[in-house]
Amino acid sequence: MDFNTKGIGVMSGTSLDGLDLAFCDFKDSRQFRLEKFAHVPYPKEWVQRLSEAHDLSALELLVLERDYSEFTAQHLTNFIEVHQIDPEFIGCHGHTIFHRPNENITHQMLDGSIVAARTGCVTVCDFRSLDVALGGQGAPLVPVGDELLFHQYDACLNIGGFANISFKSKGIRTAFDICPANIVLNHLSKKLGLEYDENGKLASQGTVNNALLESLNSLKYFKRKAPKSLGREWVEAEVFPLIDGDSTQNLLATYVAHIADQCAASIDEIGPDSVLTTGGGAHNKFLLKEIAKRVDSEILLPSKEIIDYKESIIFAFLAKLRLDEHTNTLCSVTGARTNSCGGAMYLPR
């Protein structure tokens, strides 16, 4: 595989905090350097539009996708110009609007043709659809990067909108979504006029509602075996109806306990010595403390840049694999019939 190449990865998570841009230099399939990076917070208008996207008509959703693609392309163009970089390609996750893999439906909203036309760069997006068509969950996608770029760790835990874990079992890479995380914590924080609970301060001052915690931990998803993945639809149907009837601080405390219980159960089942922990939730000191209390494994935190941009780095890596027609989606992770090389590719001309 011919590496020694540079590209940009773009990630938009379900927590609706914004776009993460990472310009990476890939020396080979096991070495990279994060050269430039930026976080673009979503303005309130975009938070509202994205949060309501699943209720739009078909035409309204197409209009939103056009606008969102222009928004993404403009910030990519600014990023390229400000840092005076010359990426060979762009890999975009897009923003998840629907994820129902059991119905053969997934949609990460982004029109790659607009990004390619505006930036002048080869653009790869829509990474999940092929795997879903092959009978897979279309998620998680990051484990290919864990396998190659972060191979020195026994397991990789990412705590974003959803918490997920990736590890090797009997020589085979395995991964799955553990539970909803920041998508719920941020939902609760907004009831208090906050975008998020910084360092878990509010949760740490609350009291765990044991009856609610038992109800959350008893949801059927947690008894299922991998491969499995989660989407917004499941959270709205199964979790949001439960988290009510108590103070917001107590609900935050209880939900942190739930995340910690589920992460600990997954880690203990694997039994790794070390767990690389990334994503926005890795900044939540109270949550990490609660997870660490429940496991024997060492919870390792990398640099702040890797905590925040690991997924963007890997989406650039997935794009490179797609351009070279190499496997970038593992059936051992997603449950598809076969490994695949997913992603729609758009040339700027």
DRENZALUM-738611 format. One record per residue: x, y, z of N, C-alpha, C in turn; residue in one letter. Coordinates in steps of 0.001 Angstrom, whole numbers, plus 500000, padded with zeros to 6 digits. Example, Ala and Ser with C-alpha at 12.3 -4.5 7.8 and 13.67 -1.06 7.14 Angstrom:
2
513190494310507800512300495500507800513200496700507800A 512850497750507080513670498940507140512900500030507870S 
This chain:
349
500844498814500000500000500000500000500886501246500000M 500638502141499062501451503348498922500897504449499825D 501577504690500952501136505751501840502009506982501638F 502552507528502715503273508796502668502401509860501992N 501227510061502577500231510938501988499582511785503074T 498947512883502669498321513793503616496859514041503239K 495984514008504248494572514243503990493873514784505218G 492633515228505012491815515789506090490686514824506423I 490468514616507719489315513866508183488347514813508866G 487047514593508653486011515449509215484998514583509961V 484722514961511203483782514200512022482710515118512585M 481461514661512538480352515341513207479628514292514032S 479589514471515340479006513469516216477568513764516592G 476926512773517193475529512906517578475323513875518733T 476403514277519402476260515234520502476024516658520005S 476138516873518674475833518161518046476739519298518520L 477985518960518869478880520025519337479561520751518185D 479691520118517022480298520791515891481103519870515010G 481888520467514114482763519730513201484172519651513768L 484776518473513682486185518298514029486964518041512749D 487977518871512489488796518774511287490216518396511677L 490773517398511005492128516945511315492912516735510030A 494017517460509899494919517304508746496059516383509174F 496164515246508507497070514186508955498084513807507884C 499263513473508363500331512956507511500473511474507834D 500122510618506875500227509174507065501524508681506430F 502465508285507280503745507790506777503596506398506173K 502800505566506838502442504254506326501155503848507016D 500761502592506904499481502166507456499506502006508972S 500648502299509621500733502166511073501356503396511740R 501634504430510959502223505639511515501521506877510956Q 501250507830511819500635509077511371501120510223512256F 500942511430511738501194512630512523500029513592512315R 499451514051513403498393515061513339499067516418513209L 498944517038512037499674518284511761498867519537512100E 497614519572511701496760520724511976495373520209512374K 494693520979513185493367520543513624492547521756514027F 491234521592514000490338522680514390488979522112514746A 488340522767515718486962522435516069486084523612515675H 485010523327514951484068524365514519482746524136515255V 482468524910516293481197524724517022480018525038516109P 478950524262516243477743524567515495477054525790516099Y 476707526785515273475870527877515768474512527319516225P 473811528061517074472528527587517610471564527216516491K 471597527978515394470710527694514264470948526292513733E 472234525906513642472552524587513102472246523478514092W 472421523726515361472047522725516366470565522416516246V 469758523469516098468314523269515977467969522549514676Q 468563522964513566468239522344512278468619520865512260R 469788520545512804470227519148512801469403518302513766L 469030518880514898468259518110515879466850517815515378S 466347518618514438464991518428513906464988517742512542E 466153517372512041466276516884510665465448515637510390A 465346514751511380464646513476511153463140513651510996H 462616514836511285461182515089511142460839515831509847D 461840516113509026461613516892507810460989516044506697L 460364516735505745459910516054504527461129515716503676S 460930514898502655462043514503501785462702515727501150A 461881516656500642462436517851500000463164518715501013L 462571518887502190463215519698503224464544519100503647E 464628517773503714465882517116504083466945517324503009L 466536517307501732467485517562500648468023518991500725L 467142519935501042467581521329501191468572521437502346V 468262520776503457469162520792504607470507520164504252L 470476519061503516471729518400503139472580519308502254E 471944519997501332472671520962500492473312522031501357R 472532522615502249473045523701503093474158523198504013D 473957522028504576474962521470505492476264521160504747Y 476149520693503527477336520397502721478082521680502368S 477340522735502077477972524037501818478654524558503089E 478001524402504229478572524806505523479886524055505774F 479870522747505578481067521929505785482170522327504811T 481808522500503555482793522852502536483428524210502815A 482626525174503282483158526502503577484181526441504699Q 483904525675505743484844525582506855486079524774506476H 485926523811505598487098523095505085487980524033504258L 487351524845503409488104525803502593488844526797503488T 488169527296504522488821528214505462490002527542506153N 489801526304506582490845525526507263492069525365506364F 491828525036505115492925524842504155493670526155503911I 492919527244503772493546528538503482494296529078504692E 493709529014505873494348529544507087495661528829507374V 495651527509507203496851526728507531497774526518506336H 497358527028505170498180526925503946498643525483503721Q 497680524585503685497963523164503485497434522718502137I 497886521581501691497511521056500378497122519588500522D 495924519314501053495513517917501251495294517193499929P 495627515923499907495401515109498712493981514573498652E 493294514548499790491933514025499827491262514481501119F 489935514322501170489144514620502355488240513423502639I 488180513001503889487263511942504305486246512515505278G 484955512490504919483900513096505745482934512042506265C 482740512031507566481744511142508151480337511580507788H 480103512884507666478744513384507507478049513389508853G 476785513828508870476045513858510137474924512833510105H 474899511940511074473919510856511086472510511390511352T 471618511124510415470217511503510563469376510271510893I 469608509178510178468910507917510438469931506786510546F 469725505911511502470559504705511579469697503547512069H 469185502798511096468355501629511378468888500454510551R 470055499954510899470683498917510072469853497651509938P 469037497335510938468211496132510844467108496270509807N 466857497522509371465904497775508292466646498132507000E 467966497943507001468809498278505849468739499770505528N 468727500585506584468663502041506422469745502692507271I 470538503545506665471445504424507395471686505642506519T 471797506793507136472038508007506338472904508982507113H 474122509150506628475030510162507159474990511327506174Q 474303512371506555473990513468505643475234514230505213M 475523514206503943476576515024503331476586514753501836L 476599515802501043476737515676499595478203515873499253D 478900514770499009480333514824498733480672515590497472G 479725515674496530480000516413495292480190517895495585S 479430518426496539479559519841496903480904520088497571I 481304519212498497482594519375499168483737519294498165V 483679518331497254484736518186496245484798519408495336A 483630519908494898483595521053493988484107522323494658A 483770522528495921484164523766496604485627523757497056R 486114522592497469487490522521497995488521522160496931T 488072521570495830489004521102494811489723519821495204G 489225519139496227489869517916496719488995516689496468C 489629515582496165488913514304496133488260514100497497V 486974513766497494486219513646498742485576512272498844T 485708511661500006485076510370500273484099510547501427V 482867510033501255481857510111502308480958508879502215C 479876508846502964478924507729502954479650506395503177D 480363506313504284481173505134504563480365503920505025F 479134504132505479478407503035506134477503502219505210R 477031502801504129475954502192503347476297500817502778S 477505500641502280477868499349501685477826498245502728L 478356498514503897478345497500504944476914497127505325D 476029498112505430474631497831505751473996496988504647V 474304497306503389473790496520502269474287495073502315A 475458494876502933476022493532503074475552492840504350L 474538493418504992473959492790506167474585493200507479G 475466494219507457476148494653508669475451495806509366G 475998496181510503475472497298511277475916498652510726Q 476935498648509853477467499914509355478232500677510414G 478483500040511549479144500680512683479596499595513664A 480596499911514475481474501081514389482448500944513204P 482902502083512681483861502100511581485291502339512048L 485436502968513199486756503357513702487703502184513982V 487210500961514282488121499865514642489211499527513629P 489011499802512342490109499591511388491292500476511761V 491003501715512133492063502620512577492662502184513895G 491820501669514803492341501142516067493320500002515798D 492946499143514872493753497960514538495123498341513999E 495174499388513180496418499736512497497140500920513134L 496430501994513418497087503213513908497286503219515423L 496440502487516153496521502473517619496686501043518138F 497483500279517418497657498851517682498361498559519004H 499017499573519587499789499343520816498909499231522055Q 497613499497521918496717499449523074495881498166523054Y 495624497637524246494827496410524346493384496638523925D 492855497809524240491483498150523880491380499656523717A 490422500081522904490186501515522676488740501823523015C 488559502692523987487229503138524417487026504564523936L 485927504795523225485592506156522806484273506546523449N 484280507695524123483059508173524779482637509473524104I 481769509336523135481222510492522439479723510547522669G 478947510830521605477505510755521732477101509385522245G 477783508368521730477663506995522209479038506524522649F 479061505641523621480322505016524024480483503725523240A 481668503500522701481940502238522014483335501753522357N 483566500476522128484849499874522489485311498972521361I 486628498910521189487263498120520133488423497349520750S 488561496079520391489615495247520969489833494024520089F 490904493299520372491185492058519664490824490874520538K 490104489933519971489741488712520683490122487523519825S 491050486706520324491542485534519577492051485942518198K 492742487077518151493356487547516916492424488256515963G 491173488449516361490184489086515482489687490389516128I 489669491461515347489193492743515854487680492686516069R 487256493085517255485849493106517636485529494484518194T 484309494939517994483911496248518514482396496334518550A 481883497235519378480443497446519439480152498731520201F 478951499255519990478474500381520782478086499863522159D 478585500518523198478284500105524574476941500672525029I 476815502005524973475587502660525452475588504110524976C 474439504755525004474414506206524760475201506906525871P 475896507966525513476700508683526516476390510175526461A 477213510957525773477027512411525778475705512859525159N 475137512056524295473849512419523704472782512569524790I 472909511793525865471968511872526984472429512900528018V 473721512879528358474230513844529342474008515282528877L 474246515540527594474044516899527075472562517265527033N 471730516279526731470282516495526728469822516950528113H 470342516324529156469984516699530521470569518064530897L 471818518310530489472470519582530825471730520772530228S 471166520579529047470464521682528385469217522097529138K 468683521212529966467535521582530793467925522643531816K 469243522732532094469755523729533028470401524906532294L 470210524956530970470756526048530180472220525898529858G 472765524691530000474184524423529733474329523503528534L 475395523717527768475647522834526628476096521454527094E 476841521406528186477292520134528744477672520344530205Y 477839519240530922478195519275532343479715519201532445D 480362520355532564481821520413532533482437519604533670E 483307518654533278483999517772534230483050516913535069N 481759516889534690480799516116535468480500516733536818G 480700518053536935480549518724538231479129518581538781K 478126518820537927476744518722538384476398517283538755L 476830516340537930476554514934538223477169514523539551A 478358515045539832479045514663541073478318515175542304S 477469516200542132476733516781543259475350516156543431Q 474967515287542471473657514652542539473709513330543290G 472541512761543481472406511470544153471851510450543166T 472456509286543120472026508252542186470649507732542571V 469770507712541577468433507145541732468540505658541402N 468594504809542400468887503394542194467817502665541395N 466561503064541574465488502434540804465640502754539315A 465948504017539006466162504415537619467398503728537053L 468471503665537841469695503016537378469418501557537017L 468645500882537832468315499482537545467509499372536260E 466580500300536047465788500288534808466657500499533585S 467594501437533679468500501694532550469376500482532275L 469967499916533310470861498777533134470133497522532669N 468805497498532822468020496318532447467508496366531013S 467780497441530281467322497531528891467887496362528080L 467067495822527182467407494579526474468687494681525654K 468998495879525153470196496037524316471441495529525026Y 471529495756526330472753495446527068472959493943527272F 471935493170526995472063491714527087472418491092525742K 472303491889524673472626491371523340474121491229523165R 474506490280522341475913490078522008476261490892520767K 477520491251520630477988491941519425477923490965518241A 477784491498517002477816492925516642476493493631516965P 476633494875517420475458495675517710475848497143517676K 474895497982517328475158499425517280473891500164517671S 474061501438518002472964502261518493472778503504517631L 471575504036517663471279505276516957470361506163517782G 470168507372517296469297508332517973467907507757518217R 467403506997517231466046506473517342465877505612518594E 466881504798518888466807503915520059466807504738521344W 467632505769521383467706506622522569466353507274522829V 465737507801521784464459508490521943463345507537522370E 463429506290521892462377505331522207462572504656523563A 463829504388523936464098503555525111464645504316526323E 465435505356526096466123506018527209465409507276527674V 465103508190526749464496509456527147463208509286527961F 462337508307527631461131508148528455461418507760529909P 462596507199530173462925506755531529463494507874532402L 464241508794531775464976509773532580464096510987532888I 463280510800533904462324511833534299461969511587535766D 461263512519536368460746512303537707461743512515538831G 462819513236538554463802513540539590464495514830539200D 465310515365540094466029516594539762467036516305538650S 467368517337537893468311517148536793469673516685537304T 470113517216538441471394516777538998471372515296539348Q 470280514837539919470174513418540255470105512550538998N 469425513062537979469365512325536713470753512242536077L 471517513334536140472889513319535622473745512324536402L 473636512345537714474405511409538543474051509971538212A 472774509723538026472310508363537720472774507922536344T 472711508844535377473119508441534024474627508238533927Y 475405509031534661476853508785534720477119507395535303V 476392507040536354476548505710536945476206504618535930A 475182504865535122474790503905534083475903503737533038H 476434504864532542477531504778531573478708504015532185I 479059504361533411480184503713534080479930502224534262A 478719501844534645478380500425534802478553499673533486D 478023500251532418478063499556531126479476499509530540Q 480225500608530669481614500600530193482432499583530991C 482237499562532304482984498638533153482643497193532826A 481368496911532592480975495544532245481637495092530957A 481705495988529973482342495649528695483847495463528859S 484478496345529633485924496248529851486257494971530623I 485487494671531658485763493481532467485589492203531662D 484645492199530735484436491012529900485641490752529000E 486296491842528587487479491731527728488731491412528548I 488879492122529677490032491926530545491337492507530052G 491343493712529441492595494296528950493419494900530084P 494731494959529887495585495641530863495411497155530768D 495295497640529522495205499088529314494079499407528343S 493431500551528576492330500988527716492581502428527309V 492865502660526020493002504022525507491617504652525479L 491458505814526110490144506439526234490147507806525561T 489214508000524625489153509238523851487703509694523724T 487498510806522997486171511365522808485870512423523855G 484812513176523637484466514271524544484287513819525976G 483778512599526168483573512086527512484858511845528277G 485975511776527564487271511589528234487687512845529001A 487004513973528762487258515196529523486385515273530779H 485461514336530899484547514320532042485224513578533196N 485872514333534063486689513727535112485866512844536051K 484654513276536351483802512489537248483431511157536613F 483081511168535331482746509930534628483928508972534597L 485110509491534261486297508623534207486610508032535575L 486436508832536609486670508349537973485713507203538291K 484464507344537877483470506303538140483775505027537369E 484246505167536134484629503981535360485830503300536012I 486843504102536360488078503549536943487804502802538245A 486829503272539024486474502615540290485937501201540058K 485412500963538861484713499714538599485559498679537861R 486767499031537447487578498107536631488983497949537206V 489626496855536835491018496632537198491964497157536125D 491461497335534900492284497817533794492709499263534023S 493851499632533435494323501015533513493644501841532429E 492989502923532833492341503828531887493364504869531458I 493790504813530208494860505683529708494288506837528895L 494771508042529171494389509221528409495565509685527567L 495397509813526252496468510352525402496482511872525483P 497172512526524560497178513986524506495773514501524218S 495518515761524590494211516360524344493851516305522865K 494846516487521992494585516471520550494081515105520094E 494658514033520623494204512698520239492837512405520860I 492624512836522106491311512672522728490227513281521843I 490477514480521345489456515227520606489365514873519131D 490473514430518542490495514297517081490763512877516585Y 490762511898517468491047510523517040490089510056515950K 488805510322516089487852509864515084488056510579513753E 488368511866513791488634512597512545489880512041511854S 490900511751512642492113511151512093491771509852511373I 490944509048512013490625507740511434489739507871510203I 488876508884510138488085509039508918488948509500507738F 490003510234508013490966510512506940491632509205506499A 491975508371507468492610507079507188491667506162506395F 490394506135506769489423505323506035489298505796504585L 489356507102504388489285507641503031490483507179502211A 491666507203502816492864506742502115492733505268501729K 492240504454502656492035503041502339491040502876501190L 489978503695501191488997503623500105489628504006498773R 490410505056498756491039505499497508491976504441496944L 492620503696497835493534502631497405492839501288497224D 491507501275497407490682500073497254491114498948498199E 491403499337499441491725498375500486490579498319501505H 490464497212502179489417497039503188489451498159504214T 488291498763504452488202499775505510487036499519506465N 486338498405506267485236498029507149485337496534507438T 485331496167508710485574494787509117484267494068509472L 484022492946508816482797492203509102482816491600510506C 484004491382511068484090490876512438483543491887513441S 483515493154513030482993494240513866481511494481513605V 481145494532512328479796494965511949478801493825511773T 479296492592511580478402491470511335477989491313509887G 478620492046508963478314491916507539478811490564507014A 478384490232505801478766488946505217480248488881504880R 480849490041504662482254490077504257482867491424504608T 484184491487504681484861492783504765484532493592503517N 484667494899503603484352495715502435485207496970502392S 485116497647501262485808498919501047484729499964500789C 484258500588501869483103501468501776483466502920501561G 482507503659501031482689505093500826482407505491499392G 481641506570499220481405507127497895482484508162497598A 483079508085496435484218508939496088483790509966495038M 484150511229495292483819512317494383485101513020493945Y 485268513148492629486419513873492081486008515314491830L 486903516264492036486533517672491900486328518120490463P 486720517281489533486535517664488121486509516440487241R 
